[in-house]
């Protein structure tokens, strides 16, 4: 899966039958009032690649239309995707009215693919309102906004077609799947509900061609909002780390989502110090059941380094509790 340019798989489904819907609400006659209300908070983002930075198409040193974002504070804080600005030597932001500003990085988290950049404007800026993605339902209308193919701010309409999608992008995959057309350049842009609140950050598509085929993914607002606040406050997210590699349980060891199999232990890491080995399985963290390898990774990474946790461990059908003090992810220490 590639972020916003991927060419990995194609999904299709046919739905039919079922009970008649007793009551349906139709789409608005026009979305123009909604678009007028939210357009001022949507921005286009272009970057100048640093020499040697990995891979956006084009030569180093050339300004590229990288993606989109949305304003969340009147003093110029803007949310986007980490992959939009990663490796950038220079970031330029274009407002909906055409004004342009150089931006500085305020903070970024590659594991959730969220970044915050900051511009300084001579006047207060309009701001987006966060919505509650927990209230979003499959079938709800959604308005996706951004800067596709560097054409300038554009809006597309669709529905939430699925929730909780894991697309193999990282340990925190839990995307809203949208059928609103999302294309290269839309990354980092907002997905609005019909009340004009941001319920997602457009982040990835599945496509054999590189353009929209009706399968896009957005980071839910409830997942993003706390990350954004922490990035503004601290510039990074301090991630907990056990020092193990894990996999989903092998067949025959229980339900597919019960626990996580330890496949490797980092010498000198927290797990090694606690005596964990690759023969064991982690069933719970502080009494909360672990749902597969990604569930364990999410649970540990969401905790602050230095936290003491009690792991429920299974070894040769013997279950016991093991206290472990988690550490900070080595890449955040510059190792």
N, C-alpha and C positions, 0 to 999 in steps of 0.2 A: 504493500500500500504506500503510495506516494502522496504526500500532502498536496492537495489541490491540483495535482497533475497526474495522479496515479493511473496505471493501466494494469489492473491485476485480476479483476473478476467482474462478472456481470450477473446480476440477480434479476429474476422476473417472477411474478406471482399472479395467478388468476384467482379472483374471489367471486363466489356466487352463492346463491341460496341464502337460507337464514330467515329470521323473522323480519317482517316489515318494520320499518322505522316509524314510530308513532308520530314523531315531530322532528322536523328538520329546519334549521335556519339557513337561509340562502346567503350566498356571497353578497357583499355590498354592491350596489349599483355602480359605484365608482370608488376607487381607492385614492382618488386625488386629494381629498382632505387629509387622510392619514399620511400620504407621502409628503404633502406640504408641511405637516407638523413635525415629521421626523427627519426630513432631508437635511436640515442644518447641522445635525449632530454627526453625520456620516462624512468621513474624510477618505481621500486617496493617499496612498503612501508610495513613495519612490525611494530607492536606495542607490547609493554609489558603493559598489563592491570594493572591499579592501583587497589589495593584491594578495593572492594566495588563499582567499576565503573560498570555501566550497560552494560551489555550484549553482548559482542561478544562471540561466542561459545568457550568454553575452560575454564580452571581454571585460577583464577587470578594469575599474576606473570609469566605467560607463554607467550613467544613471539608468536604472531599470524600473519600470512600473511593477512594484513588488506586491502590492496588495492594498488592503483597506483597513479602516479602523473606525472607532466612534468615540466622541468626546464624553467624558464622565465628570469633569469638574470645570467650573467657570474660569479657573486659572490655567487650563490647557492640558490636563492629563488625558491621555488617549489610550484606549485599549486596542490591542491588535494581537496577532499570532507571533510567537517567538520565531517561527521559521520565516516570517516575512522580513524581519530585521536582523536575523542572525548573520554575523560576519560583515555588517554594513560599516563602511567608513563614514558615510554621510547619509542622513535620513531627511527627506523633504516631505512635508505634509501639505496637501492642497485641500482647502475647505470647500464646502459646497458652493460658495459664492466666488470661487476662483482665487481667493487669497492664498499665498504660499508662505510657509514658515519652515525654517530649519528646526529639527527636533533633536532632543537628547534622550538617551535611554535612561529611564527611571528604574527599571527592574525587569528581569526576565526569568522564566522558569521553563526549561526545555522539556521537562517531564509532563507538564500539562499543556505545553505549546501556547503559553500565554505570556505576553509582554505588555509593559506600560511605557509609553514614551511621553515626553513633555515638550510643549511649545510655549512660547511667550508671546501673547497677543496684546496690543495696546488697548483692547477693549474686552469686557467679559464675554465669554463664549456660551452658546447654548449647550445644554447637557442632556444626555440620554438618561432615561429612568430604567433601573433594573426591574425586571419582572420576576415572578416566582415560577421557575420552571417545573416545580413540583405540581403545579396546577395544570400544566400543559397535558393534553390528551392526544392520543393518536386520532387523527381526523380534524384537529384544530387547524384553522387557517394560519399561515405564517407568511410574513413579508420579508424577503431577503434583500439586503442592500449591500452595495460595494462598488468597486471600480473594475469591472471585468474587462480584460484585454486592454486596459489603459484607456478605455473609451470615456471615462468620467462616471460620476455617480449614476447608478442604474438600480432599478427595483424590479423584483420578480415575485410572483405570487404562487403559493403552493400550500400543501398541508404537511403536518407532521405525520410521516408514514410509519415510523417505528420509534421506540425508545430503548435506551440501555444498550446501544450497539457497541460491540467490541470489534474494532477493525484492525487490530494488531499494530496500532501506532505507539503503544506505550502502556505502562502499568495502570494508568488512570482512565483508560478507555471506558466511556459510558455515554456515548454520543446520542443526541437526537438525530434521527434520520429524516431528512426533508426531501420533498420532491419539487420544491421551488428551484428553478434553474440556478445553479451555482457554477461559476467558471473560474479559470485562472485569473487572479486579480481580485476575486471576491474574498480571499482569505483574510481573516481578521475583521471582516465586516459584521454588522449586527443582523440578527434574525429577530424581527419584531412580532409580537402578537397583535391582535386587532385593536388593542387599547393603546398601541404605540410604545409598549414597554419591551426592553430587550430580554428575550428568553434564551438566547443562544449566541455563540460566536461562530460564524461560518469558518470551517477549518479544513475540510477535505472533501474530495469527490472520488467516486469510482467511475472510471471511464476507459474504454478501449481506444478512444480518439484524443483524449486530453480536454475535450469539451463536455458540457453537461449532457448526461443521458437520464437525468431525473433522479439520481441517487447522490445526495450530498449529506454532509454530516456537520453538526454544530455542537460545540461544547455547551452543556446546559448552564444557564445563568447561575443556578444555585451552586454549581461546582466552581464556576469562575469567580464569583464575587469575593469570596474570602481570599482567594489567591491574589486577586487584584489589590485588595486592601493591604495584604502583607507585602506585596512588591512595592507599593507606594511608601509604606512605612520603613521597610528594611532593604529593599533592592533585590532581595532573593528570598527563597523559601528554604529554611534549614530542614533537610530531609533526614529522617531516621534510617538506620542501616544495620542489618544483622550480619552481613558478610557471608551469605549463602546464595547459591543458585537453586532454583526450585522449578518443579514441573507439576502439572496436574497429576492426580493419582493414577497409577497404571490400572488397566482393567483387572477386575477381580478383587480390588481392595476397598470397594464401597462405591457409593454414588459418585459420578464424575466430578461433582462440585464439593465433595467432602475432603477438606484438608489440602495440604500441599506437600509433595514429596521432595525431600532435600536431595539434590543431585550433586552438590559440591559445597565445600566449606573453605572459606578464605582463611589461610594461615594468619594467626594473630588477630582476627576479627572477633566481634562480640560472640558470635555463635561458637567459634573455636574455643574461646576462653571459657564458655559455659559448658563445653563438652559435647556439643551436638556433632552428629556425624551423618554421612550420606545414606546411612541405613535407616534413617528415621523419617517420620512424617509429622508435620505440624498440623494439629487439629484445631487449635484455638489460640486466640490472643486475649489475655485477661478475661477468659471465660466466654468470649464471643467466638462462635464457630467461624472457621476460615473456609471461604468458598474458592477453592482452586488456587493456583499459583498467583494469579493476578490479584485475588482477594487478599492474600498474605502480603504481597508487595505493597498494595494500597494501604493496608492497615499499618505497616511499619513505617512507610515513607511519610505518612501523615502525622507521625509523632515527633516530638522534639528530641534531638540528640541528648543523651543523658537520662532518658526516661527508663525506669525499671518496669519491665513487663513480665508477665507469667505466661509462658507458652505451654499449651497442652500438647504433649508429645506421645506418639505411638511408635513402639519398637517391638517387633515380633509379637504383636497382639497384646503387649503390655503398655498400659496408658499411665502416664505420670506427668506431674507439673514440674516445670523447670524455669527458675527466674533468670532473666537475661537483662543486662543494661545495654540498650542500643546506642550506637555511635553515630557520628555524622558521616554521610556519604563521602568517600574519599575524593571524588572529583570536585566536591565543594571545598575541599581543603587544598586544592591545587596539586594533588598527587597524580 
